[in-house]
Amino acid sequence: MANDLRIDADIRGLDQLEIPRAERAPRAARVWAVVWPKLAAVAIGLGLWQLVVVLELKPAYVIPPPSEVFAVLGEQITTASFWEAVAITMLRAAVGFAVAIAVGSLIGLAVSQSAVLRSAVGSFITGLQAMPSIVWFPFAILLFGLTEGAILFVILLGAAPAIANGLISGIDHIPPILLRAGHVLGARGPNSWFRVVLPAAMPSYVAGLKQGWAFAWRSLMAGELLVIIAERPSIGVRLQFARELSDAAGLMAMMIVVLAIGLIVDGVFFGTLERRIRRNRGLITTR
């Protein structure tokens, strides 16, 4: 009887450790909480930009005012050629990043499970990750010429090492007790990978994917500036033409497009994925 009372007391004590679930905030409030810091950052950036123009630190033909740049951007987004360029660039990004995910994930899985492979190529993967993507373009052009293959080749080399390292790091830092607990509960063989290993490694893997996307996007922009393919009017081609014509407003308008695409991918895709992981781990108490 005394033991039962002690157990009940212990359980009541553990109940006090539970994180209270916060009440769900109204949707408008949640959206505003996410949006207003970004709007504030944009407002500060535009204010500094306008200040540079007002103080005439640079001539207007070098740094035009925000109003002129956004007027040019507004004109461009109403044209079919603009959306054709965006579609070509995004298709390259999607294909290159998908291939990088497949290759990087396979390499990461193999290296994490083989001491010989880790010793042979572990530091080599990190070395590839540290290499600037633009260094690969002369070699890629020699291999593939001025074709899509040259651009995709550099995207792969830019993104895959970061993805592989993210997965390797995630698997390396799984607590052994978690693996033993999964084994005791019946998670063995492939089931252990899908039920224990991959979910436990997911935060680090997603961080690797996020970094890989950043490398892929940078590589793609560099590639489109260097590898200009006839009848393929991408974002990079429009940037290059604006530079050659000394069209500062058009150049900065396309730079804003590049930044906006990066922000959208990060916020919509990776932001959603990270919130889901945090929620599944009990780190977010509202839904």
C-alpha positions as CSV (number, residue, x, y, z in Angstrom):
1,M,0.0,0.0,0.0
2,A,2.8,2.4,0.9
3,N,4.6,1.6,-2.4
4,D,1.4,2.4,-4.3
5,L,1.1,5.7,-2.6
6,R,4.7,6.6,-3.4
7,I,4.2,5.7,-7.1
8,D,1.0,7.8,-7.2
9,A,3.0,10.7,-5.7
10,D,5.8,10.3,-8.3
11,I,3.3,10.2,-11.1
12,R,1.6,13.4,-9.9
13,G,5.1,15.0,-9.7
14,L,5.8,14.0,-13.3
15,D,2.5,15.6,-14.3
16,Q,3.8,18.9,-13.2
17,L,6.6,18.7,-15.7
18,E,4.2,18.6,-18.6
19,I,4.4,21.7,-20.8
20,P,1.0,23.4,-20.8
21,R,-0.5,23.7,-24.2
22,A,-1.1,27.3,-25.1
23,E,-4.4,28.2,-26.5
24,R,-4.6,28.6,-30.2
25,A,-4.2,32.2,-31.3
26,P,-6.5,33.7,-34.0
27,R,-5.2,33.0,-37.5
28,A,-4.8,36.7,-38.2
29,A,-2.7,37.2,-35.1
30,R,-0.4,34.3,-36.0
31,V,0.0,35.6,-39.6
32,W,0.7,39.1,-38.3
33,A,3.3,37.8,-35.8
34,V,5.2,36.2,-38.7
35,V,4.8,39.0,-41.2
36,W,5.5,42.2,-39.2
37,P,9.2,41.6,-38.5
38,K,9.8,41.0,-42.2
39,L,7.9,44.1,-43.1
40,A,9.9,46.1,-40.6
41,A,13.2,44.7,-42.1
42,V,12.0,45.6,-45.6
43,A,11.0,49.1,-44.5
44,I,14.4,49.7,-42.9
45,G,16.2,48.4,-46.0
46,L,14.2,50.7,-48.2
47,G,14.8,53.6,-45.9
48,L,18.5,53.1,-46.0
49,W,18.4,52.8,-49.8
50,Q,16.4,56.0,-50.1
51,L,18.9,57.7,-47.7
52,V,21.8,56.8,-50.0
53,V,19.9,58.3,-53.0
54,V,19.0,61.5,-51.1
55,L,22.6,62.0,-49.9
56,E,23.8,61.4,-53.4
57,L,26.5,59.1,-52.3
58,K,26.4,57.5,-55.7
59,P,25.0,59.0,-59.0
60,A,21.4,58.1,-59.8
61,Y,22.4,56.2,-62.9
62,V,24.4,53.8,-60.6
63,I,21.9,53.6,-57.7
64,P,18.5,54.7,-58.8
65,P,15.8,55.5,-56.2
66,P,13.5,52.7,-55.0
67,S,10.5,54.2,-56.8
68,E,12.2,53.9,-60.2
69,V,13.4,50.4,-59.6
70,F,9.9,49.2,-58.5
71,A,8.3,51.0,-61.4
72,V,10.6,49.0,-63.7
73,L,9.8,45.8,-61.8
74,G,6.1,46.5,-62.1
75,E,6.5,46.8,-65.9
76,Q,8.5,43.7,-66.2
77,I,6.2,41.4,-64.3
78,T,3.4,42.2,-66.7
79,T,5.3,40.8,-69.7
80,A,5.4,37.2,-70.8
81,S,9.1,37.2,-71.3
82,F,9.7,37.9,-67.6
83,W,7.6,34.8,-66.5
84,E,9.3,32.7,-69.2
85,A,12.7,33.7,-67.7
86,V,11.5,32.9,-64.2
87,A,10.0,29.5,-65.3
88,I,13.3,28.5,-67.0
89,T,15.4,29.4,-63.9
90,M,13.0,27.7,-61.5
91,L,13.0,24.5,-63.7
92,R,16.7,24.4,-63.6
93,A,16.7,25.0,-59.8
94,A,14.1,22.2,-59.2
95,V,15.9,19.6,-61.4
96,G,19.4,20.4,-60.1
97,F,18.3,20.5,-56.5
98,A,16.3,17.2,-56.8
99,V,19.3,15.5,-58.3
100,A,21.5,16.9,-55.5
101,I,19.1,15.6,-52.9
102,A,19.2,12.1,-54.3
103,V,23.0,12.0,-54.7
104,G,23.7,13.8,-51.4
105,S,21.4,11.6,-49.4
106,L,22.8,8.4,-50.9
107,I,26.4,9.5,-50.2
108,G,25.4,10.6,-46.7
109,L,23.8,7.2,-45.9
110,A,26.7,5.3,-47.3
111,V,29.4,7.3,-45.4
112,S,27.5,7.3,-42.1
113,Q,27.4,3.5,-42.2
114,S,31.0,2.7,-43.4
115,A,34.1,3.6,-41.4
116,V,36.2,3.0,-44.5
117,L,34.1,5.4,-46.7
118,R,34.2,8.0,-43.9
119,S,37.9,7.8,-43.7
120,A,38.3,7.9,-47.5
121,V,35.8,10.6,-48.5
122,G,34.6,12.3,-45.3
123,S,37.0,15.2,-45.5
124,F,36.7,15.3,-49.3
125,I,33.0,16.0,-49.0
126,T,33.6,19.0,-46.7
127,G,36.4,20.2,-49.0
128,L,33.9,20.1,-52.0
129,Q,31.4,22.0,-49.9
130,A,33.9,24.7,-49.1
131,M,34.9,25.3,-52.8
132,P,33.2,28.3,-54.5
133,S,30.8,27.1,-57.1
134,I,32.2,29.5,-59.7
135,V,35.5,27.6,-59.6
136,W,33.8,24.6,-61.3
137,F,32.4,26.5,-64.3
138,P,35.5,26.5,-66.5
139,F,35.7,22.7,-66.0
140,A,32.0,22.2,-66.5
141,I,32.1,24.2,-69.7
142,L,35.0,22.1,-71.0
143,L,32.9,18.9,-70.1
144,F,29.5,19.9,-71.4
145,G,30.0,23.1,-73.4
146,L,27.5,25.9,-73.2
147,T,24.6,23.6,-72.3
148,E,22.2,22.9,-69.5
149,G,24.5,20.1,-68.4
150,A,27.2,22.6,-67.4
151,I,24.8,24.5,-65.1
152,L,23.2,21.3,-63.6
153,F,26.7,19.8,-63.0
154,V,27.8,22.8,-60.9
155,I,24.4,22.9,-59.0
156,L,25.0,19.3,-58.1
157,L,28.6,19.9,-56.9
158,G,27.4,22.9,-55.0
159,A,24.5,21.4,-53.1
160,A,25.1,17.7,-52.7
161,P,28.0,17.9,-50.2
162,A,26.0,20.1,-47.8
163,I,23.1,17.7,-48.0
164,A,25.4,14.7,-47.4
165,N,27.1,16.4,-44.4
166,G,23.7,17.3,-42.9
167,L,22.6,13.7,-43.0
168,I,25.9,12.3,-41.7
169,S,25.9,14.8,-38.8
170,G,22.2,13.9,-38.0
171,I,22.9,10.2,-37.9
172,D,26.1,10.6,-35.9
173,H,24.4,12.5,-33.2
174,I,21.5,10.1,-32.5
175,P,21.8,9.0,-28.9
176,P,22.5,5.3,-28.6
177,I,19.8,4.9,-26.0
178,L,17.3,5.9,-28.6
179,L,18.4,3.2,-30.9
180,R,18.3,0.6,-28.0
181,A,14.8,1.7,-27.1
182,G,13.7,1.3,-30.7
183,H,15.2,-2.2,-30.8
184,V,13.5,-3.1,-27.6
185,L,10.2,-1.9,-29.0
186,G,10.6,-4.0,-32.1
187,A,12.2,-1.6,-34.5
188,R,14.8,-3.7,-36.3
189,G,16.3,-3.7,-39.8
190,P,14.7,-1.3,-42.3
191,N,11.9,-0.6,-39.8
192,S,14.5,0.8,-37.4
193,W,15.7,3.2,-40.2
194,F,12.2,4.5,-40.9
195,R,10.9,4.6,-37.4
196,V,14.0,5.7,-35.4
197,V,17.1,6.7,-37.4
198,L,15.7,9.0,-40.1
199,P,13.2,10.8,-37.8
200,A,15.9,11.4,-35.2
201,A,18.3,12.7,-37.9
202,M,15.7,14.8,-39.6
203,P,16.5,18.2,-38.0
204,S,20.1,18.0,-39.1
205,Y,19.1,16.6,-42.5
206,V,16.7,19.5,-43.0
207,A,19.4,22.0,-42.0
208,G,21.6,20.3,-44.7
209,L,18.9,20.6,-47.2
210,K,18.4,24.3,-46.4
211,Q,22.1,24.9,-46.8
212,G,22.2,22.8,-50.0
213,W,19.4,24.9,-51.4
214,A,21.4,28.1,-50.7
215,F,24.4,26.7,-52.5
216,A,22.3,25.4,-55.4
217,W,20.6,28.8,-55.8
218,R,23.9,30.7,-55.8
219,S,25.4,28.2,-58.2
220,L,22.5,28.6,-60.5
221,M,22.7,32.4,-60.6
222,A,26.5,32.2,-61.3
223,G,25.9,29.6,-64.0
224,E,23.2,31.7,-65.8
225,L,25.6,34.6,-65.9
226,L,28.4,32.6,-67.3
227,V,26.7,30.0,-69.4
228,I,24.3,31.9,-71.7
229,I,22.3,29.4,-73.9
230,A,20.6,30.7,-77.0
231,E,16.8,31.0,-76.8
232,R,16.8,30.3,-73.1
233,P,16.1,33.7,-71.5
234,S,16.6,33.0,-67.9
235,I,16.9,35.4,-64.9
236,G,20.6,35.4,-65.2
237,V,20.5,36.3,-68.9
238,R,18.3,39.3,-68.0
239,L,20.8,40.3,-65.3
240,Q,23.6,40.1,-67.8
241,F,21.8,42.1,-70.5
242,A,20.9,44.8,-67.9
243,R,24.5,45.1,-67.0
244,E,25.7,45.3,-70.6
245,L,23.1,48.1,-71.3
246,S,24.1,49.9,-68.0
247,D,20.4,49.6,-67.0
248,A,20.8,50.0,-63.2
249,A,17.1,50.0,-62.5
250,G,16.5,46.9,-64.6
251,L,19.5,45.2,-62.9
252,M,18.3,46.0,-59.4
253,A,14.8,44.9,-60.3
254,M,16.0,41.5,-61.3
255,M,18.2,41.3,-58.1
256,I,15.0,41.9,-56.1
257,V,13.4,39.0,-58.0
258,V,16.3,36.7,-57.1
259,L,16.1,37.7,-53.4
260,A,12.3,37.3,-53.4
261,I,12.5,33.8,-54.8
262,G,15.0,32.8,-52.2
263,L,12.8,34.2,-49.4
264,I,9.7,32.5,-50.7
265,V,11.4,29.1,-50.9
266,D,12.9,29.5,-47.4
267,G,9.6,30.7,-45.9
268,V,7.1,28.5,-47.6
269,F,9.0,25.2,-48.1
270,F,11.7,25.1,-45.4
271,G,9.8,27.2,-42.9
272,T,6.8,24.8,-43.1
273,L,9.0,21.7,-42.9
274,E,10.9,23.1,-39.8
275,R,7.7,24.0,-38.0
276,R,6.3,20.5,-38.6
277,I,9.5,18.9,-37.2
278,R,9.4,21.2,-34.2
279,R,5.7,20.5,-33.6
280,N,6.3,16.8,-33.8
281,R,9.0,17.1,-31.2
282,G,6.8,19.1,-28.8
283,L,8.8,22.3,-29.3
284,I,5.7,24.2,-30.6
285,T,2.6,23.9,-28.4
286,T,0.1,25.6,-30.7
287,R,-1.3,24.4,-34.0
